[in-house]
Amino acid sequence: MKILLKKITIILCCFLVLSCANKKKTEDKLANLTPETLYSDGMANMNKASYSKAIEYFERINQEYPYSPLASKAQLMESYAYYKTGKFEFAIASLEDYISLYPGEKNIEYAYYLKALCYYDQIANVKLDQLGTEKAKEALIEVINRFPDSDYARDASFKLNLALDHLAGKEMEVGRFYLKKGEIIAAINRFKIVVDKYQTTSQIEEALYRLVECYHILGVEEEARRYAAVLGNNYSGGVWFKHAYKLVKPKK
């Protein structure tokens, strides 16, 4: 056992030495390069999809030449490279730096849009926690509000609909869980959130039906009929209205 631990320790030490040597080699390679050369080499790596290497060049510009005319471009390209490698937290942090440092740059619209994409691309399955989806929603709304006439705003509006649908889907998932357990009031509260906040999503028809179902279970027929009427006025041809009508139709 001691021999095995000793071998593992030696291997780890060799790995650390090699890692440090590679880092020093990279630093030596980038030393004394001009911002123009660093940016050019960074873009060359971007074009080859060598995003991790590209980041090294762009970071160097901001570390060594923060007042260079290329610093803002390097900051944005570094953010994009992080985004392409799926390192969303790093990309977001880099973009927030860009937005703080260069609020008047012509690419500021894209910076906000890319930040929204970082959150949007992390939207979780509806069965999971939706905190990331909430952040995506907020970031997309910010793009729409700040740059309403831009192409980014139009795409953000499209993506916002999906984000809202996910959030509504989560409420429906929880509501159905409570309904199945017989916790009707808790279920009603969840379905009402969908009706009040997410009327434009694909979840709205079922949410209205579930409210009819819940109030019918409670014996509050007036409320059940009220939600059935709303469902019928807006989605009379849908399957959920047919189910609702069976529950509230007058008995002969």
N, C-alpha and C positions, 0 to 999 in steps of 0.2 A: 504493500500500500504506500509506504514511504517513497519507494522508488518511482511509483506511478505519479505521485504528487510532485516529486522532483522533476520528472520529465515534463509534466504539464507546466510547471513554473518556468522551466527553460524555454519551452515553446512560446509561452506568453511573453517572456522577456525578448525573445527574438522577434516576435511580431511587433512589439512596441518599438524596438530599435529600428526595424524596417519601416514602420509607419512614420517615425520621426525623420528617418533618412529621406523618405519620399517627399515629405512635407518640405524639408529643407531644400531638396532638389527643385521642387516647384517654385519655392520662394526665390532661389538663386536664378531660375529661368526667367522669372518675371521682374527681377531687380533691374532698375535703370531703364526699363522700357518706357517709351513715351505714352501719353494717354491715347494718342492716335493709333499706335501699334497695338496697345492693349485692347482697344475697342475693336479694331480690325480683326485681331486674332479671336476675340470673344465671339464676334459675329460669324467668323469662319467655323467655329465650333458649333454655334447655333445651327448653322446651315447643314452641318453633319449630324445634327441631333445629339451632339455630345454636350448635353446641357450642364452636367456637373463641372466639366472643364470650363465651359463658357462662364459659369458663375465665378470661378477663380479670377478670370481676367476682369470681369465687370466689378467685382468687389475691390480689386486692386486699385482701380481708377478712383473709387470713392474713398479708399483709405489713404492713398498717396496724393491724389490730385482732386480734392473736393471742390476746388474753384475752377476746374477745367470746364470749358463749354460742353464737353462730352459727359460730364458727371451726371446730369439729369437723365440723359439717354441711357447711360450705363445702369443707373438705378432702376429704370423701368425695365430694361432688358434682363437685369438680374431677377427682378420680380417674376417676369414671364418665364424665365428658365426654371425658377423654383416651382412655378405653377405646372410646367410641363413635366417635371419629375414627380409631381404629386405631393410635394412638400408644402402643403397649403398654409400651414402656420407661418413658415418662413416667408412665403410669398406675401401673405397679408401684412406681416410686420414690415417687409420691405416696401410694400405699396403705401402703407400708412406713413412711412418716412418720406416717400416721394410726395405724397399729397401735402404733407406738412412743409417740406422744403421748397416745393415748386408749384404752389397753388395757381400761378398764372401761366404755366406752360401750356402749349397747344395740345399736348397729349393728356391733359388732366382728365378729360372725359373718359378716355380709355383706361386710365388708372382706376377710376371709380368702378368702371364696368368690369375690369379684370378682378378687382377685389370682390365684387358681387359673384363673379363666376367661381371664385375660390370657395365661397360658401355654398353656392348652388350645386357644384359638383360633389359636394359632400352630403347632399340630402339623403337622409337615412330611410330605410324601410319604414313603412307606416307603423309597424309593430314596435319600433324602437323609439327612444327618446327623440323629440323633435326640436331640441334646442338649436341645433345647426340649421334646421329649416326656418326657424324664427329669424336667425341671423341673416340667412339668405333673403328672406322676405324684406327685412329692413334695408339690406344693402341694395336690393333691386329697386325698392321704392325710392331710395336716395338717388339712384341714377335717373329714374323717371322724373323726379321732382327738380333735380338740378339741371338736367339737359333734356327737357321735354321734346324738343324738335330734332333730336339726333337719332341716327340709326341705332345707337346703343340703347336709347330709351325704348324704341320699338321692340327690339329683341328682349329687353328686360321685362317689358309688359307681357310678352309671350311666356317667358320663364316664370314670371310672378304667378301666373295662373296655375302652373304646375305646383309651385311651392304652396299656394293657398289650398290646392286640392289635397296635398299631403297633410297639411295641418287639419283640414276638415276630416280627412280620413282617419287621423289619429283620434279625434273626438268621437267619431262614429265607432271606432274600435273599442274605446273605453265604454261608451254608452251601451253597446251591445253586450259587453261583459257584465255591466251592472244589471241590465235587463234580464240576462240569463240567470243571474243570481237572485233575482226577485227584488232587487233594490231599485224600485221604480222611480222614486224621487231623484236619486242620484243619476239614473239614466236620463230622465227628463232634462236635468240641468245640462248634461252633455249634448243632447240633441238640440236643445235651444241655442247653444253656442253656435252650432252649425247654421241654424236658421237665422240667427241675428248677425253673424260675422262673415259667413261664407256662402251667401245666397247665389253667387255666380259659379260655384263649383259643381262638379258632377255628383256630389254627395247630398245635394239639397232635397231631391225627391225622396230618397230613403229616409232622410232626417224628418221630413214632414210626416211620412207614413209612421215612423217609429213613435212620434208624438201622439198620433191618433191611437196607435196600439197601446201606449202607456196609459193614456187617459181612459181608454176603454177598460183596461185592466183595473184601474182605480175606481171605475164606475162614474167618472166625471164625463158624462156623455156630451154635455154642451161643449166642453173644450175639445173633445175628440171630433165632434162634428165641425167645429170651427177650423181645425187644422185640415180636416178632410176637404172642406170647402176651398181652402187656399190651394191644396194639392190639386183639386179638380179644376180650379180656375186657370192654373198654370201648366198642368201636366195631365190633362184629362185622358190622353191617349196612352199613358204609361202604365206599366204593370203595377207600380206601387199604388196608383189611384184605384185600380181594380181591387187590390187587397184591402185598401182602406174602405172602399164602398161596401164590401162584404161585412165589415165590422160595424158600420154605422147606419146601414140601410134600415128603414123602418120595418119592424116585424109585422107580418100579416096575421 
